Amino acid sequence: MIPRLKARLIGASLTAALALGLAQTAVAADTLEEVRARGHVVCGVSKGLVGFSQQNDDGSWSGLDVDLCRAVAAATLGDAGKVTFKPLTARERFQVLANREIDILSRNTTWTLLRDSTLGINFAGVNYFDGQGFLIRADLGVGSALELSGAGVCVEAGTTTELNLADYFSLNAMDYRPVTTSSADEALEGYVEGRCDVYTSDRSTLAAQRTKLDDPDQHIILPEVISKEPLGPAVAEGDDKWADIVRWSLYVMLAAEELGVNAGNADELAGSASSPAVLRLLGVEGDLGEGLGLTANWGLNIVKQVGNYAESFERNVGPDTALGLQRGINALWKDGGIMYPMPIR
């Protein structure tokens, strides 16, 4: 049963991906000029994923993915607030991006070979390294995913999560009953209502969704991490300069953390720093924005208005937030993690 299900899922994904890929052509575009003419960046995000992209009561948006969009707006328009957010489902996100209905997809999206090579899109980096896990009720007494044979599992359709689930149960010779849903919130609803025993997704998503439960402490995330999920922003093919702008906006946030530059001291350091690396980052020396079509102070605008990566992480998903996530592998390389900004020079 499991191998046949796996083959069906992979076949369906390949067919959809190849059809979409063949429908796209590499059309030369100047997204930067379009954004400047429009006056704002259009960013595709998740629908209410706590810590990553959520709309607040006052209509504003916040989250780790949201901050990446704001960084691009600060770099290109000089104003991090000039972003229009477009909530997207997992099923529609790639088509909307390939059709250029949005400028950036910043929606907890896993970078895979198939997506990068067949969907008419390009990934521009990784802003959160994640892995898939399982959420289950604590009172069931289950301590390992290897004890889940025969369980009903809620999973969002059209995602790498669905394929990873099939792989994991097949590899461990376990049976399961998939309960597929069209969104993360529908998966959570199915879990709450008892249509499934377990809810599977990226561990960051599980931590975010767990905050929505009536008594989060009665639900645990099992220790197993069954996949690699490098989550990051993507852009439509056909505009290398725009992909570079998104990529280097992320690297500016990481490099700023590495160099000790933050929203509170960026202006001061622009006028007093002795470090050549800091002066380059903030646009005081050289003109690294020229090759991107940006002003010299584009990096300064990002750090002043959005903050460095650590500031974004801590206020959105860190230990003092509802998610309570540790930096772990998302720490900088010099602090034992794998986050590594390319040289800003």
Buried (B, 14 or more C-beta within 10 A) or exposed (E): EBEEBBEEBBEBBEEBBBEBBEEBEEEEBBBBEBBEEEEBBBBBBBBBBBBBBBBEEEEEBBBBBBBBBBBBBBBBBBBBEBBBBBBBBBBEBBBBBBEBBBBBBBBBBBBBEBBEEBBBBBBBBBBBBBBBBBBBBEEBEBEEBEBBEEBBBBBBBBBBBBBBBBBBBBEEEBEBEBBBBEBBBBBBBBBBEEBBBBBBBBBBBBBBBBEBBEEEEEBBBBEBBBBBBBBBBBBBBBBEBBBBBBBBBBBBBBBBBBBEBBBEBBEEBBEEBEEEBBBBBBBBBEEBBEEBBBBBBBBBBBBBBBBBBBBBBBBBBBEEBBBEBEBEEBBBEEEEBEBEBEEBE
